Amino acid sequence: MKYPALKIAQHYAAPWIGWALLLAYASGWQSGWMAALCALALAFSVGTAVHHAEVVAHKVGEPYGTLILALAITVIEVALIVSLMLSGGPATSALARDTVFAAVMLILNGMIGLCLLLGASRHHEQRFRLHGVSAALTTLAAISVLTLVLPNYTTSVPGPVYSYSQLVFVAVVSLILYGAFVLVQTVRHRDYFLPAHAQDDPQAHAQPPSTRQVWVSGIWLVLSLAVVVLLAKALAPGVETLVSQSGAPKALVGIIIAAVVLMPEGWAALRAARANRLQTSLNLALGSALASIALTIPAVSLISVVFQWPLTLGLDTKSTVLLLLSLFVSSLSLGTGRTTVLQGAVHLVLLAVYIFTTIVP
């Protein structure tokens, strides 16, 4: 390590700097320079989160490490959405749908596409365990269609919404499906989610961190993820202003915020893919998508039922087509246990189509 002092400062000081800038920004110091500093602190906090997530992951092993990172950022994301709904009231009825849809599309096409493209460009062909990825895609497809597509075709109440009884039922089903997936991933068939050639992974032969290091990294991981999400939210009004001034639809703001929130997981997945650990990348990506949709929908459903607020879940026709196409292509490109640059290119093209049709509907 060439500059240990700088590394230590980045890994431990960045979150506190981010929290200080966040408090200053929330107190009214909202200038262009402050926004730039907040964006810089956000980027460093992402690197901090990835570092500490890797420390924890190395101690607990796969697939627990990737599950911890996915759950940590998803819980914070869900808390943010819930707080926005409570403060915004019925006007935020489509907030959860837009956020979850953006996250799923960015993960399926952006995160996975980049991992496949960059990993294969360096290692030509990469392999992973088909059973684990198939289980994740099956669960994700079921939850996505039940929560984002089916509401358009139920008839108990008009519009792309569920009745309250249907909403409770779908929320419970989502939790059951996610719980079953986690049980399979961590207990019943853990080997499905382990690298096929774990002995060839240099990380597997490194000295594991001490218990004290893991606890410290766990605390800093939560601090880093929290400041990433809150800084993204604080910068959202400025992003929304820029988007409005450019004449782009407001839906683009949701994509930008979702992309920022997913940065820690995305960066960790890319690092793993470039290190020829594609199984870890896919565990992170698909686990993040599953946690995002399976935990967000029950949380916002509870708010909708308790406060008797409408909850818009059904996607429009264009978004439905893109979601189903992304799930279908993912099942094909990840259906052989081997990937090349071609699969990565296809996913990235779908991402470009999603973003372009959001800007030019």
C-alpha positions as CSV (number, residue, x, y, z in Angstrom):
1,M,0.0,0.0,0.0
2,K,1.8,3.1,-1.2
3,Y,-0.1,5.8,0.8
4,P,-1.5,4.1,3.9
5,A,-2.4,7.4,5.6
6,L,-4.6,8.4,2.6
7,K,-6.2,5.0,2.6
8,I,-7.0,5.1,6.3
9,A,-8.4,8.7,5.9
10,Q,-10.6,7.6,2.9
11,H,-11.8,4.4,4.6
12,Y,-12.7,6.0,8.0
13,A,-13.0,9.8,7.6
14,A,-15.1,10.0,4.4
15,P,-18.5,9.2,6.1
16,W,-18.0,11.8,8.8
17,I,-17.0,14.4,6.3
18,G,-20.2,13.5,4.4
19,W,-22.3,13.8,7.5
20,A,-20.8,17.2,8.3
21,L,-21.5,18.5,4.7
22,L,-25.0,17.0,4.8
23,L,-25.8,18.9,8.0
24,A,-24.4,22.1,6.5
25,Y,-26.4,21.6,3.3
26,A,-29.6,20.9,5.3
27,S,-28.9,24.1,7.4
28,G,-29.2,26.3,4.3
29,W,-25.7,26.4,2.9
30,Q,-26.9,25.4,-0.5
31,S,-24.5,26.9,-3.1
32,G,-23.0,25.4,-6.2
33,W,-19.7,24.8,-4.4
34,M,-21.5,23.1,-1.5
35,A,-23.3,20.8,-3.9
36,A,-20.0,19.9,-5.6
37,L,-18.4,19.1,-2.2
38,C,-21.5,17.0,-1.3
39,A,-21.2,15.1,-4.6
40,L,-17.4,14.5,-3.9
41,A,-18.1,13.3,-0.4
42,L,-20.8,11.0,-1.8
43,A,-18.3,9.4,-4.2
44,F,-15.7,8.9,-1.5
45,S,-18.4,7.4,0.8
46,V,-19.2,4.9,-1.9
47,G,-15.6,3.7,-1.9
48,T,-15.6,3.5,1.8
49,A,-18.8,1.4,1.8
50,V,-17.4,-1.0,-0.7
51,H,-14.1,-1.4,1.3
52,H,-15.9,-2.2,4.5
53,A,-18.4,-4.4,2.8
54,E,-15.5,-6.5,1.4
55,V,-14.0,-6.7,4.8
56,V,-17.2,-8.1,6.3
57,A,-17.8,-10.4,3.3
58,H,-14.3,-11.9,3.6
59,K,-14.9,-12.7,7.2
60,V,-18.4,-14.3,6.8
61,G,-17.8,-15.8,3.4
62,E,-20.1,-16.1,0.4
63,P,-23.0,-15.7,-0.1
64,Y,-23.5,-14.0,3.3
65,G,-21.2,-11.1,2.4
66,T,-23.1,-10.0,-0.7
67,L,-26.4,-10.6,1.2
68,I,-25.3,-8.2,4.0
69,L,-24.4,-5.4,1.6
70,A,-27.6,-5.8,-0.4
71,L,-29.8,-5.9,2.7
72,A,-28.0,-2.9,4.4
73,I,-28.5,-0.5,1.5
74,T,-32.0,-1.7,0.8
75,V,-33.1,-1.2,4.4
76,I,-31.8,2.4,4.2
77,E,-33.4,2.9,0.8
78,V,-36.8,1.6,2.1
79,A,-36.5,3.9,5.1
80,L,-35.9,6.8,2.8
81,I,-38.9,6.0,0.6
82,V,-41.1,5.5,3.7
83,S,-40.1,8.9,5.1
84,L,-40.8,10.6,1.8
85,M,-44.2,9.0,1.6
86,L,-45.1,10.0,5.2
87,S,-44.0,13.6,4.5
88,G,-45.5,13.8,1.0
89,G,-48.8,12.1,1.7
90,P,-51.1,10.8,-1.1
91,A,-49.2,12.8,-3.7
92,T,-46.4,10.3,-3.5
93,S,-48.6,7.3,-4.5
94,A,-46.3,6.4,-7.4
95,L,-42.9,7.1,-5.7
96,A,-42.3,3.4,-4.7
97,R,-43.2,2.1,-8.1
98,D,-40.9,4.5,-9.9
99,T,-38.0,3.9,-7.6
100,V,-38.3,0.1,-7.6
101,F,-38.8,-0.1,-11.4
102,A,-35.7,2.2,-11.9
103,A,-33.6,0.0,-9.5
104,V,-34.7,-3.2,-11.2
105,M,-33.9,-1.9,-14.7
106,L,-30.6,-0.4,-13.7
107,I,-29.5,-3.6,-12.0
108,L,-30.7,-6.1,-14.7
109,N,-29.4,-4.1,-17.6
110,G,-26.8,-1.6,-16.2
111,M,-25.1,-3.4,-13.4
112,I,-25.2,-6.9,-14.9
113,G,-24.4,-5.5,-18.4
114,L,-21.2,-3.7,-17.2
115,C,-20.1,-6.7,-15.1
116,L,-20.5,-9.1,-18.1
117,L,-18.8,-6.7,-20.6
118,L,-15.9,-5.6,-18.4
119,G,-15.3,-9.1,-17.0
120,A,-15.4,-10.8,-20.3
121,S,-13.3,-8.2,-22.0
122,R,-10.5,-9.0,-19.5
123,H,-11.0,-12.7,-19.1
124,H,-12.7,-13.6,-22.5
125,E,-15.2,-16.0,-21.0
126,Q,-16.5,-16.2,-17.4
127,R,-18.4,-18.9,-15.6
128,F,-20.8,-19.0,-12.7
129,R,-23.1,-21.5,-11.1
130,L,-26.3,-21.7,-13.1
131,H,-28.6,-23.0,-10.3
132,G,-28.1,-20.0,-8.1
133,V,-28.7,-17.4,-10.8
134,S,-31.7,-19.3,-12.1
135,A,-33.2,-19.3,-8.6
136,A,-32.7,-15.6,-8.2
137,L,-34.1,-14.8,-11.7
138,T,-37.2,-17.0,-11.1
139,T,-37.9,-15.2,-7.8
140,L,-37.3,-11.8,-9.2
141,A,-39.6,-12.4,-12.2
142,A,-42.4,-13.6,-10.0
143,I,-42.2,-10.7,-7.6
144,S,-41.8,-8.1,-10.4
145,V,-44.8,-9.3,-12.4
146,L,-47.0,-9.6,-9.3
147,T,-46.2,-6.1,-8.0
148,L,-45.6,-4.1,-11.1
149,V,-47.7,-5.7,-13.9
150,L,-50.6,-7.6,-12.4
151,P,-52.2,-4.4,-10.8
152,N,-53.1,-3.2,-14.4
153,Y,-55.3,-6.2,-14.9
154,T,-57.2,-6.6,-11.6
155,T,-60.8,-5.4,-11.5
156,S,-61.7,-4.9,-7.8
157,V,-60.7,-1.2,-8.1
158,P,-60.2,0.9,-11.2
159,G,-56.7,2.0,-12.3
160,P,-53.2,0.5,-11.9
161,V,-53.8,-0.1,-8.2
162,Y,-54.6,-3.0,-5.9
163,S,-57.5,-3.1,-3.4
164,Y,-56.3,-3.0,0.2
165,S,-56.9,-6.8,0.6
166,Q,-55.0,-7.5,-2.6
167,L,-52.2,-5.2,-1.5
168,V,-51.8,-7.0,1.8
169,F,-51.9,-10.4,0.0
170,V,-49.2,-9.4,-2.5
171,A,-47.0,-7.9,0.3
172,V,-47.2,-11.1,2.2
173,V,-46.4,-13.1,-0.9
174,S,-43.4,-10.9,-1.7
175,L,-42.0,-11.5,1.8
176,I,-42.6,-15.2,1.6
177,L,-40.8,-15.5,-1.8
178,Y,-37.9,-13.4,-0.6
179,G,-37.7,-15.4,2.7
180,A,-37.7,-18.7,0.7
181,F,-34.9,-17.4,-1.6
182,V,-32.7,-16.3,1.4
183,L,-33.3,-19.7,3.0
184,V,-32.1,-21.4,-0.1
185,Q,-29.2,-19.0,-0.6
186,T,-27.8,-19.3,2.9
187,V,-28.9,-22.7,4.3
188,R,-30.5,-25.3,2.0
189,H,-28.5,-24.8,-1.2
190,R,-25.7,-22.4,-0.3
191,D,-23.4,-24.2,-2.7
192,Y,-25.5,-22.9,-5.6
193,F,-24.2,-19.4,-4.8
194,L,-20.6,-20.2,-4.2
195,P,-17.9,-19.6,-7.0
196,A,-17.4,-22.8,-9.1
197,H,-13.7,-22.6,-8.5
198,A,-13.4,-21.0,-5.1
199,Q,-9.9,-22.3,-4.6
200,D,-8.7,-20.2,-7.5
201,D,-9.9,-17.0,-5.9
202,P,-6.9,-15.0,-4.4
203,Q,-9.2,-13.5,-1.8
204,A,-10.1,-17.0,-0.4
205,H,-6.4,-17.5,0.6
206,A,-6.0,-14.1,2.3
207,Q,-5.9,-13.9,6.0
208,P,-9.4,-13.2,7.3
209,P,-9.9,-10.0,9.4
210,S,-10.3,-10.2,13.1
211,T,-13.7,-10.0,14.8
212,R,-12.9,-6.5,16.0
213,Q,-12.1,-5.4,12.5
214,V,-15.4,-6.9,11.3
215,W,-17.5,-5.0,13.9
216,V,-15.7,-1.8,13.1
217,S,-16.2,-2.3,9.3
218,G,-19.9,-3.2,9.9
219,I,-20.5,0.1,11.7
220,W,-18.6,2.1,9.1
221,L,-20.5,0.3,6.4
222,V,-23.9,1.4,7.8
223,L,-22.6,5.0,8.3
224,S,-21.3,5.1,4.7
225,L,-24.5,3.7,3.1
226,A,-26.7,6.0,5.2
227,V,-24.7,9.1,4.1
228,V,-24.7,8.0,0.5
229,V,-28.5,7.7,0.4
230,L,-29.1,10.9,2.4
231,L,-26.6,12.9,0.3
232,A,-28.4,11.6,-2.8
233,K,-31.7,12.8,-1.4
234,A,-30.2,16.2,-0.5
235,L,-28.9,16.7,-4.0
236,A,-32.1,15.5,-5.6
237,P,-33.8,19.0,-5.8
238,G,-30.8,20.4,-7.7
239,V,-30.8,17.4,-10.0
240,E,-34.6,17.9,-10.5
241,T,-34.0,21.6,-11.4
242,L,-31.3,20.7,-13.9
243,V,-33.6,18.0,-15.5
244,S,-36.5,20.5,-15.6
245,Q,-34.4,23.2,-17.2
246,S,-33.2,20.7,-19.9
247,G,-36.8,19.8,-20.7
248,A,-36.4,16.1,-19.8
249,P,-39.3,14.2,-18.0
250,K,-39.3,14.1,-14.2
251,A,-38.9,10.3,-14.4
252,L,-35.3,10.9,-15.2
253,V,-34.7,12.2,-11.7
254,G,-35.8,8.8,-10.3
255,I,-33.3,7.0,-12.5
256,I,-30.5,9.3,-11.4
257,I,-31.3,9.0,-7.7
258,A,-31.6,5.2,-8.1
259,A,-28.3,5.0,-9.8
260,V,-26.6,7.0,-7.0
261,V,-28.1,4.8,-4.3
262,L,-27.0,1.6,-6.1
263,M,-23.4,2.9,-6.6
264,P,-21.9,1.0,-3.6
265,E,-23.3,-2.4,-4.8
266,G,-22.5,-1.6,-8.4
267,W,-18.9,-0.7,-7.7
268,A,-18.4,-3.8,-5.6
269,A,-20.0,-6.0,-8.4
270,L,-17.7,-4.4,-11.0
271,R,-14.6,-5.0,-8.9
272,A,-15.6,-8.6,-8.5
273,A,-16.2,-9.1,-12.2
274,R,-12.8,-7.7,-13.2
275,A,-11.2,-10.0,-10.6
276,N,-12.9,-12.9,-12.4
277,R,-15.4,-13.5,-9.6
278,L,-18.5,-13.2,-11.7
279,Q,-20.5,-15.4,-9.2
280,T,-20.0,-12.7,-6.5
281,S,-21.1,-10.0,-9.0
282,L,-24.3,-11.8,-9.9
283,N,-25.0,-12.5,-6.2
284,L,-24.7,-8.8,-5.5
285,A,-26.7,-7.6,-8.5
286,L,-29.6,-10.1,-8.4
287,G,-29.7,-10.0,-4.6
288,S,-29.9,-6.2,-4.6
289,A,-32.8,-6.3,-7.1
290,L,-34.7,-8.9,-5.0
291,A,-34.2,-7.1,-1.8
292,S,-35.2,-3.8,-3.3
293,I,-38.5,-4.9,-4.6
294,A,-39.4,-7.5,-2.0
295,L,-38.7,-5.2,1.0
296,T,-40.0,-2.0,-0.5
297,I,-43.4,-3.2,-1.5
298,P,-44.5,-4.6,1.9
299,A,-43.2,-1.4,3.6
300,V,-45.1,1.0,1.4
301,S,-48.2,-1.3,1.4
302,L,-48.3,-1.1,5.1
303,I,-48.3,2.7,4.9
304,S,-51.0,2.6,2.2
305,V,-53.3,0.4,4.3
306,V,-52.8,2.2,7.6
307,F,-53.3,5.7,6.3
308,Q,-55.8,4.7,3.6
309,W,-53.7,6.3,0.9
310,P,-53.7,5.1,-2.7
311,L,-50.6,3.2,-3.9
312,T,-50.0,3.2,-7.6
313,L,-48.0,0.1,-8.6
314,G,-48.9,-0.8,-12.2
315,L,-46.5,0.2,-14.9
316,D,-47.6,1.8,-18.2
317,T,-47.4,-0.2,-21.4
318,K,-44.0,0.9,-22.5
319,S,-42.4,0.2,-19.1
320,T,-44.1,-3.2,-18.9
321,V,-42.7,-4.2,-22.2
322,L,-39.2,-3.1,-21.2
323,L,-39.4,-4.9,-17.9
324,L,-40.6,-8.2,-19.5
325,L,-38.0,-7.9,-22.2
326,S,-35.2,-7.4,-19.6
327,L,-36.4,-10.4,-17.6
328,F,-36.5,-12.5,-20.8
329,V,-33.1,-11.5,-22.0
330,S,-31.6,-12.0,-18.6
331,S,-32.9,-15.5,-18.5
332,L,-31.4,-16.2,-21.9
333,S,-28.0,-14.5,-21.3
334,L,-27.6,-16.1,-17.9
335,G,-29.0,-19.4,-18.9
336,T,-25.8,-21.3,-19.9
337,G,-23.5,-20.7,-17.0
338,R,-21.0,-18.9,-19.3
339,T,-20.9,-15.3,-20.5
340,T,-19.0,-13.3,-23.1
341,V,-18.9,-9.7,-24.1
342,L,-22.0,-10.2,-26.3
343,Q,-24.3,-10.7,-23.4
344,G,-22.9,-7.6,-21.7
345,A,-23.4,-5.5,-24.9
346,V,-27.1,-6.7,-25.2
347,H,-27.9,-5.7,-21.6
348,L,-26.3,-2.3,-22.0
349,V,-28.2,-1.7,-25.2
350,L,-31.4,-2.4,-23.3
351,L,-30.3,0.1,-20.6
352,A,-29.7,2.7,-23.3
353,V,-33.2,2.1,-24.7
354,Y,-34.7,2.4,-21.2
355,I,-33.0,5.7,-20.5
356,F,-33.6,7.1,-24.0
357,T,-37.3,6.2,-24.0
358,T,-37.6,7.8,-20.6
359,I,-36.2,11.0,-21.9
360,V,-38.0,10.8,-25.3
361,P,-41.2,8.8,-24.5
